[in-house]
């Protein structure tokens, strides 16, 4: 009798060295205003904190895939919901600009930008 073992590997899109373990400060634009936001990237995920008048919103980011050398699709999740964030980094990964949305809402919800903290 032959034993057959099937291994399934989950490919995780990793962040490049220029982005991994970096923090970016910037702003998040939404229909109801502009908010300061801080984003920290780790190995293949990240976290963010949006500063608002109620103390802030903490969220998580997960890398979905690198679409090009500098364009990244992420999934975001926080207490208000979840959706996607597509960002484009500049050449040296010191800044990014992006758009975010919630597929359940069905339209673009805002813009997100950041610059590497010094």
Buried (B, 14 or more C-beta within 10 A) or exposed (E): EEEEEEEEEEEEBEBEEEBBEBBBBBBBBBEEEEBEBBBBBBEEBBBBBBBBEEEBBEBBBBBBEBEEEBBBBBBBEBEEEBBBBBBBBEEEBBBBBBBBBBEEEEEEBBBBBBEBEE
